[in-house]
Amino acid sequence: MTVKVAITAASGQLGSEIVKATVALVSKENVIALARTPDNAKHLGVEVRGGDYDNPSQLEASLQSVDVLLLLSGNGAPDGRIGQHRNVIEAAKRAGVKKIVYTSVQGAEEDTAFSPIIQSNRQTEQDVRESGLAWSIGRNGIYMEPDVEYIEGYKKAGGIANCAGEGKCGYTTRPELAYAYAKMLTEDAHNGQTYNLHGEALTQYQVAAYLNSAFGTKLAYTPMTVDAYRQDRIAELGDFIGTVIAGIYEGISNGKADNPSHFEAAAGRPHQGWKAYFDALKTQQTR
């Protein structure tokens, strides 16, 4: 039986990767990209429909003929995104969608500035489970890409400094997540499952060593207090984002990002190893 898969927020970095990974499994004719601004997803080479989380009637129209829906967690304020996600879930039910896969996140559920976002994701997880539809949920680890993309900033600063301390973090990459979600979207074996999706957990000292191996740098890691790191991030990124990022690293320090990984159960293969990932980056530098 042919299954039609729709992916929300398809113009974003993770959403577009999930579109590509799903196309590789089921062909482009059976994948629909939903985007708030459809023109931004045209380059994906699949059918594009409107996907504004604040427009329930548009969502319902866009989800006609869809069997399985990937609900990518919104990036609005925590109290607002719960309602946005409910708009998508209710539209899916009205449109006859049979299954929802939700991209949630790992982290401290209380006592950090990131916790309200975690709590909002947990509420959506509950809403998905109670939707009456088939479901599966992934809880994403922390992306490695921002550390790689910030290499010039680290070089300028002479090292990495944050409040994670000795804490380990279950890192992942968008392509690895996308592969796991494509499997979750297209295989019924994952129905009713909640998976932590990440690779080997690393300390900040290990991240610094891997970056050094890939870029030929001599970065050292320096721990900071939560308050000092929060002020540092607010100065560079503004109050909201700076506070949230400090909360993420505080959660790492508290052990809330070092969880069992279910990546292989979701993807059917192990997560890419970090040596292989950084060796590939090193190869790119020498081309």
PyMOL commands that set and color helices and strands:
alter all, ss='L'
color gray80, all
select helices_A, chain A and resi 13-26+28-30+38-44+56-62+78-95+115-129+145-149+151-157+174-186+188-190+204-215+226-237+239-253+263-267+274-286
alter helices_A, ss='H'
color red, helices_A
select strands_A, chain A and resi 5-7+31-35+47-50+68-72+99-105+134-140+142-143+159-162+169-172+194-197+201-202+220-223
alter strands_A, ss='S'
color yellow, strands_A
deselect
rebuild
show_as cartoon
